[in-house]
Amino acid sequence: MQEAKVLSYRQINKDLLGNIFKSSNRYWLIVGFLTIIVLGAFAAAGYMINRGLWVTGLNRPIFWGFMITNFVFWIGISHAGVMLSAILRLSKAEWRRPATRAAEVLTIFSLMTAVTMPIIHTGRPWRTLYWAFPFDFQRGIWPDVRSALVWDPSAINTYLTSSIMFVFVALIPDLAVLRDRSTGLRRMIYTVLSMGWRGSPRQWKLQAIAGILLSALILPVFVSVHSIVSFDFSMTISVKAWHSTIFAPYFVIGAVLSGVSGVVTVMIFIRWLFNWEDYIRREHIDALGRLLIVIALAWFYFFALEFMFGIYGQEGDELATRHMQMFEPPWSWLFLTFIITAFFIPLGLWLFRDVRRSFLWMTITTLLVNVGMWLERFLIIVPGLARKQGFTGTWHTYAPSAVEITIIVGTFAMVLLLFLLFAKVFPLIPLFDIKEGQVLKDEIKIGRRRVPAVIRED
Amino acid sequence: MAKKELMGLFTDAGYAAEAGDALERAGLTKNDYDFLTDTPYPEGALGERHISHKIYVFPFIGAMLGLTVAILITAGTQVSYPLITGGKPVLSVPAMAIISYEGTMLGAILFTVLGILFESRLPYFRKRLYDDRITEGYIGLVVEVDDSKVSDVERALTQAGAVEIKRAAA
């Protein structure tokens, strides 16, 4: 808390609600640019659905490619948000205040984007829904609950609904601030959304309990979701490289690594875009950098174990997969890029305080992590399928088509676009949390120094 | 006797807490007044009344309902179209457990949110005394009092440092 400035409530309202009432040209320019990319991706997806899956690079035996990789990647990103927010709330970490909502919102939009991937990947999205949800009453044909591909929608649906509720409850006090600052139709809408919030002690007490209680409830859901996503792979007996008992924790920790990195990138981006230098400070990214060191080491431990278990059994298919990943170009180059960008470069740099406190370096390193983590999923999926059976007659490789690349690029633009559109309507940093931080802040004298202190309630 | 609602606006939490004490000296109880703030203050900082609630019941009810619905759906869909695979039982318990877990958590979370709203007395759309400046850092002290005591309350609020006193429109 060394770098925090004392700001008036009026100043906090002005700064954090600024974009909602008047957005900069820079904001609209970025929104316009992202919209074009997203429309391009929609056109590509429409073309693919119209023409069929032959326009993709998918072929026997590789039926899961860029889109499923991207699905796992975005599910991973979605994990950081709520996990970060929930753990920091439960531990009452003071530096959580500017980070929680951005992290939670990132969760929601990356989950929504992730869900679109398997749906369009099937090539017949309108059929996908009745494979997953029990509503086909007329024909009496129901989803097969024994399939991991049905567990997945149930977990994602729970996580998405919970995350939306989590964000909504914490938004209510800020909606009241918006209601009080707006006029006309906008005031009417915020009045309805804030539901008559006045800020009585009862409402604040329940708000505090909501933060803790929902955090405690959502954490087990977050762990279950990526575990169940890993079941899509590990429950498959026929693909040896996937059939691993360590996949659930390995996927969860990988998701946390890529997700927390994603949150750091996004926080630095919104700091730059909305001039929030007083709110997102070096101390925050420093703390996140330290957290990332621990997460990266934990991830590497699971990665090493997964690899070791894979080769220790000396099974033909598994060894063929590992050989393909590590020694057959271009996969070997991708593997090298993955391990260097996901682990060695970022971890080596995060050990330095100056790097952790540099917005530029933290942007670069966290982006590198996500390049690496995207490749990690790709290298699990494609080589695993390519070498799934020793006696297969078609050991094809896979190369994504322009259609798939366009869709994948579009998903990155879509998450960012949705995030920015959210910022046009709702505050991305919780105002009441920042104000509470000011109320609880104090200074104490130790010897000859006056040092900042924070009162912490139990 | 008819009741009137008044609100004193304060710029400082200390003055607002002092006003609460002054109201009690004037014969009111903690149940007669309430503070309105833009940020959560530590419990008891304003001398507000103790708040009781039953929020912890809600997640349990939600979890039970969620579990029941999930079991009914997973068992129901398998029994409705019994497909025997590899001679295994029609009802697959491990698969049901996974979906039931998600159903349980979903139920618990949805009911927690409902509980938070219910216990916070939200939504509430009837007109009440309020001032937009509360979300700028002012502290509102809303008092419900008998007609005969209005002037005493106004005096107590002013003496404690209220910058403005608002009355509910008749």
Interface residues (C-beta under 8 A of the other chain):
Chain A: S8 Y9 R10 N13 P134 G140 I141 W142 P143 D144 V145 R146 S147 V150 W151 S154 A155 N157 T158 T161 S162 M165 F166 F168 V169 I172 P173 A176 V177 D180 R181 T191 M195 G196 W197 R198 G199 S200 P201 R202 Q203 W204 K205 L206 Q207 A208 I209 A210 L213 L214 L217 I218 P220 V221 S224 I228 F231 F432 K435 E436 Q438 V439 L440 I455 E457
Chain B: A13 D34 F35 L36 T37 D38 T39 P40 Y41 P42 E43 L46 E48 R49 I51 H53 I55 Y56 P59 I73 T74 G76 T77 Q78 S80 Y81 L83 T85 S92 A95 M96 I98 I99 Y101 E102 G103 M105 L106 A108 I109 L110 T112 V113 I116 L117 E119 S120 R121 L122 P123 Y124 F125 R126 R128 Y130 D132 I134 T135 E136 G137 G140
